[in-house]
Amino acid sequence: MSAEPILADAPWLTSSGTARVLQLLGTDGEEARVVGGAVRNALLGLLPGDIDIATTALPEEVVRRAKAAGIKSVPTGIAHGTITLVIDSQPYEVTTLREDTETFGRKAKVAFGRDWVKDAERRDFTMNGLSVDAAGIVYDYVGGIADAKARRVRFIGDPDQRIAEDYLRILRFFRIHAAFGAGDPDRDGALACIRGRAGLASLSAERVRMEMLKLLVAGGASAAASAMADGGLLQALIGGVAYIGPLDAMIAIERELGLPSSSTRRLAALTVAVTEDAKRLATRLRLSNVEAKALDSMGHRWWRFVAKDEASARRLLYRLGAERYHDRVLLGWARAGGDVHSSYWRALAELPQRWTAPKFPLRAADFIARGMAEGPALGHVLTLAEDAWLAADFPLEEAALASIADQAAARISRDERP
């Protein structure tokens, strides 16, 4: 075990909220430390993210002390020893030290304890097994400091056993490596993930979705996805072909255009070639309605962009709206296998920035004035007129609009003749 005072000046550790919780739970025979991701991130020079705190105090004592100090407490997971304290609208998840007595995925049975070593040893990866007290002293019982500095994601203890405890750790291994690792994934860990891949079938779709979407926006998403595909893991998760090349291209395109990373766009590049793929993913991963519709739209005839002039691109932008249009263009670009620096694709992608589609200027009143009665035919004539207006490249002149309206009305009249 090593203990080093290396985070004594960390602002997030000495901030009023964190310091207050540590002080509250670290007196009168009890101890409290920040654990997990916040410590790892601090060692890597990153923002701490969510601040989780472990304590020797039992949940009832945590609630009692919070109430006495006027701090709001929420029993978010009291059966497993977790209480959320809220200070200045900032939540702090506080969990009593635990030991697993039986391990079977998310339903592991735990016993509360006071042993920091055993609490660290029940965690997943060495760089997540670190803790830090209010003085900034980092406690390392599992070799996490060295692994964090080397950006090496390594299971605590026997990888096969840790995976069997919760098969989601297979995804977390690659996701944490994508976010914080360097070089190839740890060999022992990767091989254990491959050996345990049959267990992926036992995971809920919601948990898989959460990890996959986080993985895809991590800095090393492409390499991690490639390693997962090589090990037969991606296919087991998505139930279809994994397209690593288009994922690589989508990541490069986002960087070329200065766009924020999009988990939905990257998921489409990795998994969607046709709309049937999007529908399968929506069910298999229990995607939200927004995510499912976005994937379905991107997968719909994206290949038509391969040889599309700007006039027809404007018509599609009008039909889809800027967001749907933009994402479909990017998927077409990623799947075209061409140059990431392509001026053709960049021009299509940036069309919404230089051109805004006008509103269709004709209304039902324009056709009623031409003698048409209200009813189904009126909706039909508006559709015909709109199609003609688009084909004419969005004219707004009164003469052009009158001609379009006259021709649409005449066509409906001919179609309705006996």
C-alpha positions, 0 to 999 in steps of 0.5 A, spaced: 500 500 500 502 507 498 499 513 501 502 520 498 499 527 499 499 529 492 492 532 491 493 537 497 492 543 492 486 540 488 481 545 488 475 540 487 477 537 494 478 543 498 471 546 495 466 548 500 461 542 498 466 536 498 470 539 504 464 539 508 462 532 507 469 529 508 469 533 515 462 531 516 463 524 516 470 524 518 470 525 525 468 522 532 471 515 530 469 515 522 473 516 516 471 519 509 474 519 503 473 521 495 473 514 491 474 512 484 473 516 478 474 523 481 481 521 484 483 517 477 481 524 473 485 528 478 491 524 477 491 524 470 490 532 470 482 532 468 476 535 471 473 530 477 466 529 474 462 526 479 465 526 486 463 520 490 465 519 497 466 512 501 465 512 509 466 508 515 459 511 517 453 506 517 447 509 512 443 511 518 449 515 521 450 519 515 443 521 515 443 523 522 449 527 521 446 530 515 440 532 518 444 535 524 448 539 519 442 542 515 444 538 509 439 534 505 439 527 504 436 522 499 436 515 500 438 513 493 441 506 494 440 505 502 440 497 501 447 498 498 449 503 503 448 509 498 445 516 501 446 522 496 447 529 500 445 535 496 449 541 498 448 548 494 445 544 489 451 539 488 449 532 489 455 527 493 454 520 493 456 517 499 456 510 500 458 506 506 464 501 506 462 494 503 464 487 502 461 483 497 458 476 500 455 474 494 457 476 487 452 475 481 452 482 477 448 488 479 444 483 485 451 482 489 449 481 496 454 486 500 456 487 508 458 493 511 465 494 513 470 498 515 476 495 511 478 500 506 483 495 503 477 490 502 473 496 499 478 497 494 479 490 492 471 489 490 472 495 485 473 493 477 480 497 475 486 499 479 485 506 477 478 506 479 481 503 486 484 509 489 481 514 494 483 520 497 482 524 504 481 531 506 488 532 506 490 530 499 493 523 501 492 518 496 491 511 498 493 506 493 492 498 495 491 495 488 497 499 484 492 504 481 497 510 481 502 506 477 497 504 472 494 511 472 500 514 470 502 509 465 494 510 462 494 502 463 487 499 464 487 493 468 483 489 472 483 488 480 485 481 482 483 475 477 480 478 470 475 472 469 473 473 476 471 480 476 468 479 469 464 473 472 461 478 477 458 483 472 459 482 465 458 489 464 465 490 466 467 487 459 464 494 456 467 498 461 474 495 460 474 497 453 470 504 455 475 506 460 481 504 456 478 508 450 477 514 455 483 514 459 488 508 456 494 508 452 496 503 447 493 497 446 488 494 451 491 490 457 492 483 454 490 479 460 484 483 461 482 483 453 483 475 453 478 475 459 473 479 456 473 475 450 473 468 454 467 471 458 463 474 452 457 469 452 455 473 458 454 479 454 447 476 453 445 476 460 446 484 460 440 489 460 439 493 453 439 499 457 446 498 461 449 496 454 446 502 451 449 507 456 456 504 456 456 504 448 454 511 447 459 513 452 465 509 449 463 512 442 465 519 444 471 517 448 478 519 445 480 512 443 473 510 441 476 507 434 481 503 437 477 500 442 471 498 437 476 495 433 479 491 438 472 489 440 470 487 433 476 483 433 474 479 439 467 478 437 464 482 442 461 488 438 457 483 433 455 480 440 452 486 442 449 489 436 447 483 432 450 485 426 456 487 422 460 492 425 463 497 420 470 500 423 472 504 417 466 508 417 467 509 424 474 512 423 471 516 417 466 519 422 471 521 427 475 524 422 470 528 419 467 531 426 474 533 427 475 536 420 469 540 421 470 542 428 464 538 430 463 536 437 463 528 438 456 525 437 455 518 440 449 518 435 452 519 429 458 515 431 453 509 432 450 510 425 457 510 422 459 503 426 452 499 425 447 502 420 448 501 413 440 501 411 434 503 415 433 495 417 440 496 421 437 502 425 430 499 427 434 493 429 439 497 434 433 501 436 430 494 439 436 491 441 439 497 445 433 500 447 434 507 444 430 513 446 425 515 441 430 521 439 436 516 438 432 511 434 429 516 429 436 519 428 439 513 426 433 511 422 433 518 418 441 517 417 440 510 414 435 512 409 438 512 402 444 516 405 448 513 398 444 518 394 449 524 396 454 520 393 452 524 386 448 529 388 448 536 386 447 542 390 440 544 387 437 537 389 441 537 396 437 544 397 431 540 396 433 534 401 435 540 406 428 543 405 425 536 406 429 533 412 430 540 416 438 542 418 439 537 423 437 531 419 440 533 413 447 534 416 447 528 419 445 524 413 450 528 409 456 526 414 454 518 414 454 518 406 461 522 407 463 517 412 461 511 408 463 514 401 470 512 403 473 518 400 477 523 402 476 526 409 478 533 406 473 533 400 471 539 398 465 536 395 462 533 401 464 539 405 460 543 401 454 539 402 455 538 409 456 546 410 450 548 406 445 549 412 450 554 414 450 558 407 442 557 405 436 557 409 430 554 406 424 558 405 417 556 407 412 554 402 409 560 400 402 557 397 396 556 401 389 553 401 386 559 400 390 560 393 387 554 391 380 555 394 380 562 390 381 558 384 375 554 385 377 548 389 372 546 394 375 544 401 376 536 402 382 531 400 383 534 394 385 540 397 391 537 401 393 533 394 393 539 390 398 542 395 402 536 395 403 537 387 404 544 388 409 544 393 413 538 389 413 543 383 415 549 387 421 544 389 423 542 382 423 549 380 428 551 385 424 555 390 421 561 386 418 566 390 416 571 384 408 572 384 408 570 376 412 563 378 407 561 384 401 563 380 403 558 374 405 553 379 398 554 382 394 554 376 398 547 373 397 544 380 389 545 380 388 544 373 392 537 374 387 535 379 381 537 375 383 533 370 384 527 375 377 528 378 374 528 371 369 521 370 
